[in-house]
Amino acid sequence: MLSAGKIRSLRSSPLRSVILLHHISMASRLAACEACRKAKVACDHKRPACTRCASNDRAGICIYRTTPFKRRRAESSTPLQSPSRLPPAQPSFTPRNNPYPNPGFLGSSSHVAIFNEISPQDYHASDTYQASEDLTMLMQLQSTGENILLIQGADVLRQLFNTFPLAAMKDFVTFWLATGANLALAEPFTEKCTENMTRLFTSFSQEDNWHLAYVQRLTQNSREPLQFDSTSDMESFSAQFLDQKIRWESLGIFLSAVSRAAIAIPFFPPLFKTEKDNFVLRKLSTRLSDLALDIVLSLDCLNDLQLVLQYENFIVHTHVDGDQKNPGYHSWSRLGGVLSSMFALGYHENIEKTKPPIPTFLSELRKAAWATTYSADKNVAIFLGRPPRMSKRFCHFQLPLAPTSSDQVFNTSPDEDEVVRWKIDTPICYRAGIRWATLCSGLKEDVLELLRLKQRENFNRKASVIRQKAETQWANLPSQFRLSGPLKECSGDAFERDLIASIRLDQLHVLFLLQLSCLDTLTEPDPCILDISDQILSLVVDTILLRDQMVNSGIGLIWKIAHFGLPATGIILLSMLKEHRTLTEGRSSWSKTILNLGIFVAQVQVGSIVRRGDPNYALISKATQTIERFLDSIQREGIQSPTQLPPQPGENGDWAAFFSQDLCDFETDFWENLAYHPSLLPSDPILPPI
């Protein structure tokens, strides 16, 4: 722009009109998009995509540069490169204006709550703030880090789409969804994100650097906040991250669905015919999903969609990495990231009291996010024997409603005895499963606290209260959710059969943990826990045999075996190997239990459940070897009842000392020690290494 003085000085010049018109045109000039600029054609500058790109199905790569008229300085020390050797274009980003990260939710005990009581007039606060050189440098470093992530994301994006046809991946996820399966938390968005993939990625094969252009578009969209008000609905909310507004979160949800589908479906000719190709698809889709999440986190724009992607990414890693030891640590640490984001968003507070009010669908999504994260934290903590990182003592315990349910929100404090009411016609669906799993997890947290109770005088009273709550919850559950007979007689479809089995296993698991807390030592199980363990083992074996007639409703088969089945089986073996056989009074026969143990061993040995290299293989295979040794010991005695086996010298002596004092520890070491019980040692070779 010309100053007033310069304009006055040009009035007497014959060139003043030309100069003024030139400066005016430069000030109002609009930059063409990259596609039109390279093709040297006119552009109408429409956003997010110009008319020419939209009509030619090139809207996905219709990108506008942030500084289109700024010339790059040529460094004197850098020799000029020929056009054929120029490096490929890289996605660029503008550093954030705010040098501080998003603080998120800050509670009443934070320093902000204190300083908010101080009025700016009290200390004559300045209206402006100048960033120091250190902060400016930090912003530049953050931008550089983002660029590295984006270049990696662009490379994996190109590798994935060049290896596996996008249209086939879309059909693959659609086929998986048709089986009744879905992503538990992202369920409302999975199909929408899948349908929009092929609408955006339409012309990437026509450009050398198509992947960089798409990465820039995804990142620009991901920086935009998700807008909503009390009148918003699911369609208007979803429109902000679909079609030309697709974000990294949308792509990440789709890729999570691809990974989950590849785990569930072993053969899909349009994409893969061999186990090796299936593994490559899982690896690439999981890798790009990880990068999508990392990029979103680096943008520091916390929102609901990011939390959904974080949770689903964690679930994918439980399937890919497993839950036991390393590399299960990666999935466990990712759960910590989910918890951090949820607390930062403030979803552990009462969602109903959010100001300003939010639409109902978003309120239910946030409740589901809290509930499913809370449940995952308890189950993983129990499985790994680590402290839970999320306590209902510091959260508002809230449950999502089932789609057609009209019951009220479960607003209760830990000291109240309110009962959750279910509508009789509540459908069997993911949200209903989340509600039940969260209720059981609340009782599991009570049991974990009971295990650490030092004073035993109140132990029985508190244990009785937990047991009464568990029985009341089960009685209030609608009849269509309660398994009352053999699983094979369940009349529901594959999804319903799996969910009903999971609900029953969760109920039995609460009772199992509660009874386990009453034991003084693992080597002295009582008849009550033995009966519960027998029910768990029988149901887990049924799910193994009927696995082809079931669809993952939120708890996979491997998790059912490792989390529910193996601890119950361990208690059963300890009961059978006990020196004093008083536990068997009233039991007509152990034949069904031994049969179930044999079926479990056979299914693992043929590789129909888990194979070498699969998640949790070490734990399951070690347990299987120990069970097999026990069954062999029975056969050596002429297939006698375990009650007739003679006690072994020193059976409860040095051998029992090897067990951990942690009653919830059923990891690999438990099975290693159990394998060397004196009853199992004669004429048996030492277990081969895994």
Steps between C-alpha positions, in 0.01 A plus 500: 500500500619858422521757774308829475823691440603282210156531340518883520848494342371294207219741410732707277652191335368383159535138619290550812191331358691191393678467834183550704310243294785254538506530879121477524495184287777343709306572820184330371667218311392146590726200464404206283495152648805282443326280240389796286833679545698200377260449208518879424122534478259748655378434852187645663658472848203326663566313824544231611524401131481715187240426234752359252645249751157401630366431150809293412484285819818661628353672804721299732816663367358851458744666740564873550843613619512705819752754358446483122674826398802475727821429314753265649849634562772322316789414733834592348667192645243262348553415132199515271347166412367397165123455477538124469688479831279721708388327823132405524264748658453462873195595707559828679331646805458830671610496866223544754433854612458380856838390642338315789344153470128450547450485880169315473292441813635666816327406825432688819836408655706644213685831509260636237207477740696714747628758253155534341394665825747781432354771278727644226426848634668407827845485339452712183554210263622581152276419206786372287759233539823473305647155453864467593764370263503167687126454448529593133776245457287240679214567258735452207627171643143379546426584140807307389390199704157515343655504154697184578183323611315616192770386261491158667121498477513592132745220425292235679182635336655457155637156589164376632289627209753383241506151656131450575220654287304756698168389351571143610585619853170686512313187390698300756389721789143505367501118494634492857229740616236282334594214735375711792844603622609861544730727697340522843548872567530625141189305397302813395782612267654181359268459203500873423880520495521186287255628238688828464843351437446438128329836456813686604784282371402503132794631298814415694641286218510802268754699700851409612459672837133422555573364848658830611203699373255279688705518818488879483123494449449257791710715730332825405162343571620350830596845626140618473295475822188283498204735541167408660223639717203363690297465179766312300434146383723211398484587129609863539775401744632224272498730195794686656736206448366332186525557123738790425531575874643159584755507784776281632254376762260382227778317318621347828155363582475341154846345535414366846201328340728356229736357764217351705339350190832344395528337842146360482488396133786273382411486130383781269620445139469864380762594761683187617498124457786401730576550865813694404304757296246527781784581739638766263158667484470498878850640540458786251151600612602493867817698426309771314234507773779557754644785293155654455458502878851637559439783252167587661660506844782724372244755378382547860132526405322279752151399388248216520610337177863486613400320821297248300800434273732465801280236659454300180874518432562356847259214430678426171829474686353256753430275200834567327739521798304306760443589863774304673849635576688636194400599239173519693655797678425706189127431520503562876679835454254597224219446748677754719485745210126446471458570871710817475290638214174412674604678820628798299163525326326484837278203415550354846272777626121499475428517127140603563617826660718610210469874433377600252272198446608250236280289270378165627696288250826665604418465869445126450823469302696662783336276759585196290860623470529532877329167567697288254831658606421441867413138427816444295715649777362258761525188285853573379612585855364168629649302211847652541488526879573873483325783686198648322558853379139617513291505816125555526573685822625789285252460214130542446378145437283524190375254242379545141143415412417222258359641170131445586534513878331779696639429847677768698872558529673302774591783735640348815788555736703209639314519830151475353317178416294611203406232247537539127168440329477343158210534261351159422530546123862621507663368180810281501759744365843649566371775729314246714818294523696808607243574772528151646880481476529833681268389780710187549820706489369718781465188715844377391650825625331436835653151507847639422467736794385206712814307407713781642294535816731458797230479765320166474228579754289684239599269217205261514248783525642682197529177301136426577395845374687448171346155453152638564555777242619246244193282552266800484657624178459158343137476613419843350651408163229436235440132433629520140848581633522214751636165390279238663612185318769367268644758263418285196130534581512880482252606232662833414727580208880479508542844660233440764641159590845646556374795705285278723801275566715805582238637739483171688880473515524852644245411770684178589832687498375741769397207720829323425710800605289553810539139609869513413544792737364283782778242457807510720711330234457381141583143597190477726198566272156445653193326350329828411779632278540154351136499389533849347821397323329193357223718354752738346704219345189335356380825341844585358524153342153553348616828344805320356287229341241749370749767391392472134144582607598809700607856415721713722263717702775681689684214673706284262548126534865530609403746773222266618757221531784699656301731728219270611587141410860462614455628859197272541694206358788570737268483799352171373844341466602620844181348640568165333857495621415593855626254761172487692211403270214644707410737214338226299223422744169539322654484151383193311785496251791696361447347157349812338777721638768263371324489164499880478871509587571248226302698242688816591839329466406342166376829351819681599727224373344493151547876472133587461511755784849646512822446306864571567557873465142592582422728797496321839636183337760451776243508779243276330754245375670473841163447669409239239820304562430496873141384449624228265746374762218485752281299262793265431545446873136395528542256213805345668281424801254308283263790434397521866306783649733768637352426841665159488850624417738438789646807663863570418767563763571864549208599280421812698853560617776653291289490184230731639764755602571579136160663449461873509319653796288696251176305473424653157831390347428238233784598267753264339693448826188359664474227236876440509485432874181294477665276238752386761245377749625164637199319354598608150873430513540119474604379156430836342769684305582857583282747312661618178576871477247723324 
